Amino acid sequence: MRPVDSRSLAGPAPGAIMAEDYFGNTAEWGEEADGGQQQEDDSGEGEDDAEVQQECLHKFSTRDYIMEPSIFNTLKRYFQAGGSPENVIQLLSENYTAVAQTVNLLAEWLIQTGVEPVQVQETVENHLKSLLIKHFDPRKADSIFTEEGETPAWLEQMIAHTTWRDLFYKLAEAHPDCLMLNFTVKLISDAGYQGEITSVSTACQQLEVFSRVLRTSLATILDGGEENLEKNLPEFAMVCHGEHTYLFAQAMMSVLAQEEQGGSAVRRVAQEVQRFAQEKGHDASQITLALGTAASYPRACQALGAMLSKGALNPADITVLFKMFTSMDPPPVELIRVPAFLDLFMQSLFKPGARINQDHKHKYIHILAYAASVVETWKKNKRVSINKDELKSTSKAVETVHNLCCNENKGASELVAELSTLYQCIRFPVVAMGVLKWVDWTVSEPRYFQLQTDHTPVHLALLDEISTCHQLLHPQVLQLLVKLFETEHSQLDVMEQLELKKTLLDRMVHLLSRGYVLPVVSYIRQCLEELDTDISLIRYFVTEVLDVIAPPYTSDFVQLFLPILENDSIAGTIKTEGEHDPVTEFIAHCKSNFIMVN
C-alpha cells in the first residue's frame, strides 16, 4: 500500500512523520557532509580510530538512526576510521523500526476508512507536540547550535507553520533559560509573527523582541476601542512580567500620552496596566509618580507615594496635599489624577461604615473635587490658566451625597425623601461614580434583598439615573447588574428570586434604552445559549425590549436579537393582546430588510 506523503499531513515538522521534508534526500546530505566534514577531520586528527568506530557503532545501534540528519556525517567518520561496511548495514537494518513509515501507513488507513485528512493531520500533530513537550531536553536543544554553527534549515521551515510556532511558545514558557528556544522566539518575531508572542514570558527577556511585541500589541488595542481594550488587556499585561518590562512600557506610553492625537487613549491604556499590576499585588506607585509631574514636587510625591503604597488615605498626607492645592500656585492637577489614588477617595467617602476624621473631611472632599473639576490650560509646557468655576459646586455635591450615603441612621425610606437631592448631585460625574460604588457595596450585602419590601429598591433606581446621565458609566452599571443577576440569593424563595431578576432585567432594558444596546443584548443571548437562565426571564426581557424599540434597526442589533426571538423556547410562547403581535412584526421586518449571517 502506498504510504501517505508526509507533507500532506503536517508540512515541515520535527520527528519521524516528516522524514522526507525534514531530512531531504541522500544527495543533499552527501553534499552537506562533504562541505562540513573538513572541520571534523581537523578537530578529530589524532583521534583513536577504534574509539571513533565504537562511538559510531553505538549510534548505529540506536532505533531508526538511519532517519537521523547526522547519518551521513557519522557514516563518513566511521569509514575514514577504517570501519567495516558489513557492521553498518547489519546495525542499521536490525534497528530500523520504520516509525515514520508506520505512522504514514496508519494515516492512510484512517483516511481510507473515511476520516477527514485534516483531522488525521491534527491528530498526528497534536500527539507529536505532546511527545515533544514531554521529552524535550533543553541541553540537547542548545547543542544544535554548537554542533551546526548556524540556524538549521528545518527550524526556519517549522516556524512558518502555526502548529509548530505554538509548540515553541509552550516550550519557551516551560524552559525560559533554553538558548535555542530564546533564539527561535526571536526568529519568529523577525518573521513577522510578533502578534502571537504576547503571552510568552521569554519575549520579555529580549529587548528587540519585547519592543516589537509591545508596539504591535499597543497598536491592536488602540485600533479597537473600549471592547478591544477589555479583550486584549490580559495579554498586553505581559508588560507586568518584571520591573524592567513594566518601566520600559510605561516610559514609552508616558511619552506617547503627550501627543495631541491619541495621547488620551494611550494614557488610558497605561492606567489600566497600572491597575492590573496593582491587582496582581505589585506596588508600581513609585514608577507612576516618577513618570508623571510628581518629580518636580517632592513633598507631594512623598505624600502620594506613601498613600498609594499603603492603599489607604491618612490625614497627615492629605493635609500636605490640601495646603499645596489651596495655595496661590498649586501643582498641576494631573498630579492627583491617578486612578488608584481616586479609588482611595471612593472608599473613604462612599463606602458604608468607612470612618473619616471629621476635622479633616473637608480636605478629602476638596482634593477629590479639585481632581474632578479643575481645568488647566497649558502652552509650551507652561500653565497659562486655571479654571476653578465648578470646584465649589462639585465640593458641595460630594459633601451632600457623602452625608446621605454614609449616615447609618438613614434607612431606605429616608433616602426616598432625599431622591430629588441625590438626582441633582448625580449629575456630577465624580458623584455618580461614588454613588455607583456605594450602591455596589450596599446591595452586595447578603441580607440586603431579604429586607427589601419595595418592588424596585431605591438603590437600583439610582442606577437608572446614573445610566441616564453618564454614558461613560454604562459598562460599570451593566457589570454590577450582571453580578447581581448571577448571584444566588438563597435567602429568598423561588418566586422572590424571579421577581428580583425581573427587576434587574428592567434595569438592563433601561440601560439599553439609553444607548448601551449591543452589550446588553449580547449578555442575554449568552444566557440563552448557555441554558443557565430560567426561560421565562428571557421571554420577559424580549417582551420589554419589543415595547421600547422601533425601526430602523442596525444590522448588528438584528444579528444579535433576532436569533433570540426565533429560538424554539421563545417563538410562539409570548402572549399578546389583540391583533398586535410585536414578535411576528419584528421577525417579518428583519426578514424583509436584512440578510442574516450565520
C-alpha positions in Angstrom: 0.0 0.0 0.0 1.3 3.5 -0.9 2.3 5.4 2.2 0.8 8.9 2.8 3.0 11.7 1.7 4.2 13.2 4.9 3.8 16.7 3.5 0.1 16.1 3.1 -0.2 15.5 6.8 1.8 18.2 8.6 4.1 20.2 6.4 7.6 20.8 7.6 7.8 19.5 11.1 10.0 17.6 13.6 10.0 13.9 14.2 9.7 10.8 12.1 6.4 11.6 10.3 8.1 14.4 8.4 11.0 12.3 7.3 11.2 13.4 3.7 10.7 17.1 4.2 12.8 17.2 7.3 15.9 15.4 6.1 15.9 15.8 2.3 17.4 13.1 0.0 20.7 11.3 0.3 22.3 13.5 -2.4 21.7 16.6 -0.4 23.0 15.1 2.8 26.0 13.9 1.0 26.8 17.4 -0.2 26.4 18.7 3.3 28.6 16.0 4.7 31.3 16.8 2.1 31.1 20.5 2.9 31.2 20.3 6.6 33.5 17.3 7.1 36.8 19.0 6.7 36.4 20.8 10.1 35.5 17.5 11.8 38.6 15.9 10.2 40.8 18.7 11.5 39.3 18.5 15.0 39.4 14.8 15.1 43.0 14.5 13.9 44.9 12.1 16.0 41.7 10.7 17.5 42.0 6.9 18.1 40.3 5.1 15.2 39.0 2.3 17.5 37.2 4.9 19.7 35.7 6.6 16.7 34.4 3.2 15.4 32.9 2.3 18.8 31.2 5.7 19.1 29.8 5.4 15.5 28.7 1.8 16.1 26.8 2.9 19.3 24.9 5.5 17.3 24.1 2.9 14.5 22.6 0.6 17.1 20.0 3.2 18.2 16.5 2.9 16.9 15.8 4.3 13.4 19.3 6.0 13.3 19.1 5.8 9.6 16.4 8.6 9.8 18.7 11.0 11.7 20.1 14.1 10.0 23.6 13.2 11.1 23.6 9.8 9.5 25.9 10.8 6.6 28.5 12.6 8.8 28.6 9.6 11.1 29.0 7.1 8.2 31.9 9.2 6.8 33.6 9.3 10.1 33.2 5.6 10.6 34.6 4.7 7.1 37.5 7.1 7.5 38.4 5.4 10.8 38.5 2.0 8.9 35.1 0.7 9.8 33.5 -2.3 8.1 30.5 -1.8 5.9 29.0 -5.1 6.9 28.6 -3.9 10.5 26.9 -0.7 9.4 24.5 -2.5 7.2 23.6 -5.0 9.9 23.1 -2.5 12.7 21.1 0.0 10.7 18.8 -2.7 9.2 18.3 -4.5 12.6 17.5 -1.3 14.4 15.2 0.1 11.7 11.7 0.1 13.1 10.1 2.4 10.5 8.3 4.7 12.9 7.7 7.4 10.2 6.5 4.9 7.6 4.3 3.1 10.0 2.6 6.4 11.0 2.1 7.2 7.3 0.6 3.8 6.7 -1.8 4.1 9.7 -2.7 7.6 8.5 -3.5 6.2 5.0 -5.8 3.6 6.6 -7.6 6.2 8.6 -8.2 8.3 5.5 -9.5 5.3 3.6 -11.9 4.5 6.4 -13.5 7.9 5.9 -11.7 10.1 8.4 -11.0 13.6 7.1 -7.3 14.2 6.1 -7.3 17.4 8.1 -8.5 15.6 11.2 -5.8 12.9 10.7 -3.2 15.6 10.4 -4.3 17.4 13.6 -4.3 14.1 15.5 -0.7 13.3 14.4 0.5 16.8 15.0 -1.1 17.1 18.5 0.3 13.7 19.6 3.7 14.7 18.3 3.5 18.0 20.1 2.6 16.3 23.4 5.6 13.9 23.0 8.0 16.7 22.2 6.8 18.7 25.3 7.1 15.6 27.5 10.6 14.6 26.3 12.1 18.0 25.4 15.7 18.3 26.7 17.0 21.9 26.7 20.6 20.9 26.9 20.3 18.7 23.7 18.4 21.5 22.0 21.2 24.0 22.8 23.7 21.6 21.4 22.1 22.0 18.0 23.7 25.4 17.6 27.1 24.5 19.0 27.3 21.5 16.6 25.9 23.0 13.4 27.2 26.6 14.0 24.2 28.1 12.1 20.4 28.1 12.1 19.2 24.7 10.9 17.1 24.9 7.7 14.4 22.7 9.3 14.0 25.3 12.1 13.1 28.1 9.6 10.7 25.7 7.9 9.0 24.9 11.2 8.3 28.5 12.3 6.4 29.0 9.0 3.6 26.8 10.4 1.1 27.9 13.2 1.2 24.4 14.8 4.9 24.4 15.4 5.1 28.0 16.4 2.5 27.2 19.1 4.8 24.3 20.2 7.8 26.7 20.6 5.7 29.1 22.7 4.7 26.3 25.1 8.3 25.0 25.3 9.6 28.6 25.8 7.3 29.1 28.7 8.4 25.8 30.3 12.1 26.3 29.6 12.9 30.1 29.8 16.6 29.6 30.0 17.0 27.4 26.9 19.2 29.4 24.4 17.8 27.5 21.4 14.2 28.4 22.3 15.1 32.1 23.0 16.7 32.3 19.6 13.7 30.6 18.0 11.3 33.1 19.6 13.4 35.9 18.1 13.3 34.2 14.7 9.5 34.0 15.0 9.4 37.7 15.8 11.7 38.6 12.9 9.5 36.6 10.6 6.6 38.9 11.5 4.6 36.8 13.9 5.2 39.1 17.0 1.5 39.4 17.5 1.4 35.8 18.7 4.1 36.2 21.3 2.2 38.5 23.7 1.9 35.8 26.3 5.4 34.3 26.1 7.5 35.5 29.0 10.6 34.6 27.1 10.0 37.5 24.8 10.3 39.8 27.8 14.0 38.9 28.2 15.0 40.2 24.7 14.6 44.0 24.2 14.4 43.8 20.4 11.6 41.2 20.6 9.8 42.8 23.5 9.7 46.3 21.9 8.4 44.8 18.7 5.7 42.8 20.5 4.8 45.8 22.6 4.4 48.0 19.6 2.2 45.5 17.8 0.0 44.9 20.9 -0.4 48.5 21.7 -1.4 49.3 18.1 -4.0 46.5 18.3 -5.6 47.8 21.4 -5.7 51.5 20.2 -7.3 50.5 16.9 -10.1 48.5 18.5 -11.8 50.8 21.1 -13.2 50.0 24.5 -14.3 46.5 23.8 -10.9 45.6 22.3 -9.2 47.0 25.4 -11.0 44.7 27.7 -10.4 41.7 25.4 -6.6 42.3 24.8 -5.6 43.8 28.2 -4.8 40.5 29.9 -2.4 39.6 27.1 -1.0 43.1 26.9 -0.4 43.0 30.6 2.7 40.8 29.9 4.5 44.1 30.5 4.0 43.3 34.2 6.3 40.3 33.8 9.1 42.2 35.6 10.1 45.7 36.7 12.3 46.2 33.6 9.4 45.4 31.2 6.9 47.5 33.2 9.2 50.5 33.4 10.1 50.3 29.7 6.4 50.0 28.6 5.2 52.8 31.0 8.0 55.1 29.9 7.1 54.6 26.3 3.4 55.2 26.9 4.2 58.2 29.1 5.9 59.8 26.1 3.1 58.8 23.6 0.5 60.2 26.1 1.9 63.7 25.5 0.8 63.6 21.8 -2.3 65.6 21.0 -3.7 62.9 18.7 -4.4 59.7 20.5 -2.5 60.7 23.7 -5.5 60.3 25.9 -6.1 56.8 24.7 -2.5 55.8 25.4 -2.8 57.3 28.9 -5.9 55.2 29.5 -4.1 52.0 28.5 -1.2 53.0 30.8 -3.6 53.5 33.7 -5.3 50.1 33.0 -1.9 48.4 33.0 -1.1 50.1 36.3 -4.4 48.9 37.8 -3.7 45.3 36.5 -0.3 45.4 38.2 -1.9 46.6 41.4 -4.5 43.8 41.4 -1.6 41.3 41.0 -0.1 42.6 44.2 2.7 44.7 42.7 3.4 48.2 44.1 4.2 50.3 41.0 3.2 53.7 42.5 6.8 55.0 42.5 7.2 54.4 38.8 3.8 56.1 38.1 4.9 59.1 40.1 8.4 59.3 38.6 7.0 59.3 35.0 4.4 62.0 35.8 4.9 65.5 37.1 5.4 64.5 40.7 9.2 64.6 40.5 9.0 68.4 40.4 7.1 68.4 43.7 9.0 66.2 46.1 6.7 66.9 49.1 3.6 66.0 47.1 5.3 63.0 45.6 6.2 61.7 49.1 2.7 62.1 50.4 1.1 60.5 47.3 3.7 57.6 47.3 3.0 56.8 51.0 -0.8 56.6 50.5 -0.6 54.6 47.2 1.9 52.1 48.7 -0.3 51.5 51.8 -3.5 51.6 49.8 -5.2 54.0 52.3 -5.6 57.7 52.8 -4.3 59.3 56.0 -5.0 62.9 57.4 -1.3 63.8 57.6 -0.5 63.3 53.9 -4.0 64.6 52.9 -3.2 67.8 54.8 0.1 68.2 52.9 -1.7 67.9 49.6 -4.6 70.2 50.8 -2.2 73.0 51.6 -0.5 72.7 48.2 -3.7 72.7 46.2 -5.2 75.7 48.1 -2.1 77.8 47.6 -1.8 80.6 45.1 0.4 78.5 42.8 -0.9 74.9 43.1 0.8 71.9 41.5 -0.6 70.6 38.2 -4.0 68.9 38.7 -2.6 65.9 36.7 -0.5 65.1 39.8 -3.6 63.8 41.7 -5.5 62.4 38.7 -4.1 58.9 39.4 -6.9 56.4 39.2 -5.6 54.3 42.1 -5.5 57.5 44.2 -9.0 58.5 43.3 -10.2 54.9 44.1 -9.0 55.5 47.7 -11.3 58.6 47.9 -14.2 56.5 46.8 -13.5 54.0 49.7 -13.1 56.8 52.2 -16.1 58.9 51.3 -18.7 56.5 49.9 -18.1 53.0 51.4 -20.7 52.2 54.1 -19.1 52.0 57.5 -15.9 53.9 56.5 -14.6 56.2 59.2 -13.2 59.6 58.4 -11.8 62.2 60.7 -14.5 65.0 60.8 -11.8 67.7 61.3 -10.2 66.7 58.0 -13.2 65.6 56.0 -13.4 68.9 54.1 -9.8 68.4 53.0 -10.6 65.0 51.5 -13.6 66.5 49.7 -11.7 69.5 48.4 -8.9 67.3 46.9 -11.3 64.9 45.2 -13.4 67.8 43.8 -10.3 69.6 42.6 -9.1 66.5 40.7 -12.5 66.1 39.2 -13.5 69.6 38.2 -10.4 71.9 37.7 -9.4 72.6 34.1 -5.9 73.8 33.3 -4.6 75.3 30.0 -1.0 74.6 29.1 1.1 76.1 26.3 4.7 75.0 25.6 4.9 73.2 29.0 3.8 76.3 30.8 0.4 76.7 32.6 -1.4 79.8 31.4 -4.7 79.4 33.2 -6.6 77.5 35.9 -10.4 77.3 35.7 -12.0 76.6 39.1 -15.5 77.6 38.2 -17.0 74.2 39.1 -14.8 73.5 42.1 -17.2 74.9 44.7 -20.4 73.2 43.3 -18.6 69.9 42.9 -17.3 70.1 46.5 -20.9 70.8 47.7 -22.3 67.9 45.8 -19.7 65.4 47.1 -20.3 66.6 50.7 -24.1 66.3 50.4 -24.0 62.8 48.9 -21.4 61.7 51.4 -23.6 62.8 54.3 -26.6 61.0 52.8 -24.8 57.7 51.9 -22.7 57.3 55.0 -25.3 58.3 57.5 -26.0 54.9 59.2 -29.2 56.4 60.8 -30.8 56.9 57.4 -32.8 54.0 56.1 -34.3 53.4 52.6 -37.5 55.4 53.4 -35.4 58.4 54.4 -33.4 58.1 51.2 -36.6 58.2 49.2 -37.3 61.6 50.7 -33.9 62.8 49.5 -34.1 61.3 46.0 -34.5 64.7 44.3 -31.3 65.9 46.0 -29.5 62.7 45.0 -30.6 63.1 41.5 -29.4 66.6 41.3 -26.0 65.7 42.7 -25.6 62.6 40.5 -25.3 65.0 37.5 -21.7 65.5 38.6 -19.6 62.6 37.2 -17.5 62.2 40.3 -20.6 61.9 42.5 -22.2 59.4 40.1 -19.1 57.2 40.3 -19.2 57.5 44.1 -22.9 56.6 44.2 -22.3 53.6 41.9 -19.6 52.3 44.2 -21.9 52.9 47.2 -24.8 51.1 45.6 -22.5 48.2 44.7 -21.2 47.8 48.3 -24.7 48.2 49.7 -26.6 45.7 47.6 -23.8 43.2 47.8 -24.6 42.6 51.4 -26.1 39.1 51.7 -29.2 40.2 53.6 -29.9 43.4 51.6 -32.7 42.0 49.3 -34.2 39.9 52.1 -35.0 43.1 54.0 -36.5 45.0 50.9 -40.2 45.4 50.6 -40.3 47.7 47.6 -40.6 46.2 44.1 -37.7 48.4 43.0 -35.3 49.2 45.8 -34.1 52.8 45.9 -30.5 51.8 45.3 -31.4 50.1 42.0 -33.5 53.2 41.0 -30.4 55.3 41.4 -28.7 53.1 38.8 -31.3 54.2 36.3 -30.4 57.8 36.9 -26.7 57.1 36.6 -27.4 55.4 33.2 -29.4 58.3 32.1 -26.8 61.0 32.9 -23.5 59.3 32.3 -22.8 57.3 29.2 -19.2 56.5 30.2 -20.5 54.6 33.3 -22.7 52.3 31.3 -20.1 49.4 31.3 -19.8 49.6 35.2 -23.6 49.7 35.6 -24.1 46.6 33.4 -21.2 44.8 35.2 -23.0 45.4 38.6 -26.4 44.3 37.2 -24.8 41.1 35.7 -23.1 40.3 39.1 -26.5 40.7 40.9 -28.3 38.7 38.2 -25.9 35.8 38.5 -25.7 35.8 42.3 -27.6 33.0 44.1 -30.0 34.7 46.6 -30.6 31.5 48.6 -32.3 33.5 51.4 -35.2 34.3 49.1 -37.8 31.8 47.9 -38.1 30.9 44.2 -40.8 33.4 43.4 -39.0 36.2 45.1 -35.8 35.4 43.2 -37.7 35.5 39.9 -39.2 38.9 40.8 -35.8 40.2 41.8 -34.3 39.1 38.5 -37.1 40.7 36.6 -36.4 44.0 38.4 -32.7 43.6 37.4 -33.8 42.9 33.8 -35.9 46.1 33.9 -32.6 48.0 34.8 -30.9 46.3 31.8 -33.7 47.3 29.5 -33.4 50.9 30.7 -29.7 50.7 30.1 -30.4 49.5 26.5 -32.9 52.4 26.0 -30.1 54.8 26.9 -27.9 53.6 24.1 -25.9 50.7 25.6 -27.6 48.2 23.3 -25.2 45.6 22.0 -23.5 44.6 25.3 -26.9 44.2 27.0 -28.4 42.0 24.2 -25.1 40.1 23.9 -25.3 39.1 27.6 -29.0 37.9 27.3 -28.0 36.0 24.1 -25.2 34.3 26.1 -27.7 33.4 28.9 -30.0 31.8 26.4 -27.2 29.8 24.7 -25.7 28.6 28.0 -29.1 27.3 29.2 -28.4 28.5 32.7 -31.3 31.1 33.0 -35.0 30.5 33.5 -36.6 30.8 30.0 -39.4 32.9 31.4 -36.9 35.6 32.3 -35.6 35.6 28.7 -39.2 35.9 27.5 -39.8 38.8 29.9 -36.7 40.6 28.6 -37.8 40.1 25.0 -41.3 41.5 25.7 -39.9 44.5 27.5 -37.4 45.3 24.7 -40.0 45.0 22.0 -42.1 47.6 23.8 -39.3 50.2 23.7 -37.8 49.7 20.2 -38.9 50.7 16.7 -37.4 50.6 13.2 -34.9 51.4 11.8 -32.6 48.8 13.3 -28.9 48.4 12.9 -27.6 45.2 11.3 -25.5 44.4 14.4 -28.6 44.6 16.6 -30.7 42.4 14.3 -27.9 39.8 14.1 -27.9 39.5 17.9 -31.6 39.9 18.8 -33.4 38.0 16.0 -31.9 34.6 16.9 -33.3 35.1 20.5 -36.8 35.6 19.1 -36.5 32.7 16.7 -35.4 30.3 19.5 -37.9 27.4 19.9 -38.4 28.3 23.5 -39.3 31.9 22.7 -41.1 31.9 19.4 -44.8 31.4 19.7 -44.8 31.4 23.5 -45.1 35.2 24.1 -48.8 36.1 24.6 -50.1 39.3 23.1 -53.3 41.1 23.5 -55.4 41.8 20.4 -54.2 41.5 16.8 -50.9 43.3 17.5 -48.1 40.7 17.6 -44.7 42.5 18.0 -42.7 39.3 17.8 -44.1 38.4 14.4 -43.8 42.0 13.2 -40.2 42.3 14.2 -39.2 39.0 12.6 -41.1 39.9 9.4 -39.4 43.3 9.3 -35.9 41.7 9.7 -36.5 39.1 7.1 -37.5 41.7 4.5 -34.8 44.2 5.3 -31.7 42.2 6.4 -29.6 39.3 5.1 -28.9 37.1 8.1 -25.4 35.8 8.6 -24.9 32.5 10.5 
